Amino acid sequence: MAKPYSQLKAMMAITRGSLKAIFRSPSAVVFSFVFPLIFILVFGFIGNGGGTPVYKIAFEKGGDTLNILYDSMIASKNIKIIRYSSDEELEKDLLKGRIAGVVKIEKNVTGTQPAYLLKFKSTTASADKFPQFLSVADNIINKVSNSVFITRPAYALIDLKLGDIREVREYKTIDFILPGQLGFSLLSAGVFGVAFIFFNLRQSLVLKRFYATPIRRSFIVLGEAISRVLFGLITAFVILLIGHFAFKFTLVNGWITFIELMILSLLGLIVFMGFGFIVSGLARNESSIPPFANLITLPQFLIGGTFFSTDAFPSWLKSIADILPLKHLNDAMRNVAFEGAHLTDCMKQIGILGLWGVVVYFVAIKVFRWE
């Protein structure tokens, strides 16, 4: 008696065949492995890139705010003032390097020059920001001094004492760059990979040949999707290992952090694959796939926090960036990797990714074509 046809075995056969084809594709390997690693290497060595640097600070309570130095710091394009509702929230951001430091302007009560003292508190988590911020503050003092006291001493003096900068975990450039490049790899694999594979399966009549077999259509899609997921997770695994051991990428809680990053990678990849299904359904020929795919991916690469922080963006552009799924995946990965957050602490980002997944797959089902 013949054994019943196994849908699961057929699906796994499709998965194995598709996975082998992916690894044999130079473009898939280059976009998923090579490009992200090159970007990690380049950006890791050259720093944070160009543009106008913006340093986030907070003013300590009790400081003097009725002076031209305070007004000049508020007006500076290089400084963004963060206001906190509680000291606990400020301390948390300070320890995690989210702000360059805490500033306090005091009158010089000795009666001698300068008129004011500029005091700071920071941590080594902001080692990549604080020295540059001190330079910005010194420039502001010089401009104020020139405008107020042309022939007199400095208007204020930076008063930095031993112990004002506490020793905490150092925030390195790679801690920002690597999550963005991992998101870049996952988005590329999800959108371009799925779009091209399903379009080619239609065009080469492979799907029609599948119809001649007893396998269900849902298992065909699952088989191909699982191969993309496995390839994406292998990519994430390799990038994280190379980043940690070769470039000292921070995994604050060790293997727990590594596993949580892999889970986030899986979630992001599933959402991004939905975009790929939409592109494959809308494309009428192979040459129309890149424009559709780039329309989805390029805005996220450029303003989704992939290469540089969105904090320097104007408010209208930051509002757009805050909608994009890649931005929330990048934020969640950085919070987990460096700040020690767990998945339960990233429910906002995970929830937004989930909403994108619902919307994207609803559209994908409507536009997906078999022939």
Secondary structure, DSSP 8 states (H G I E B T S, - for coil): ------HHHHHHHHHHHHHHHHHT-HHHHIIIIIHHHHHHHHHHHH-S-SS---EEEEE-TT---SSHHHHHHHH-TTEEE---SSHHHHHHHHHTTSSSEEEEEEE-TTSSSSSEEEEEEEEGGGTTTHHHHHHHHHHHHHHHHHHH-SSS--SEEEE--TTSEE------HHHHHHHHHHHHHHHHIIIIIHHHHHHHHHHTTHHHHHHTSS--HHHHHHHHHHHHHHHHHHHHHHHHHHHHHHH----TTTHHHHHHHHHHHHHHHHHHHHHHHHHHHH-SSGGGHHHHHHHHHHHHHHHSSSSS-GGGS-HHHHHHHTT-HHHHHHHHHHHHHTT---GGGGHHHHHHHHHHHHHHHHHHHHH----
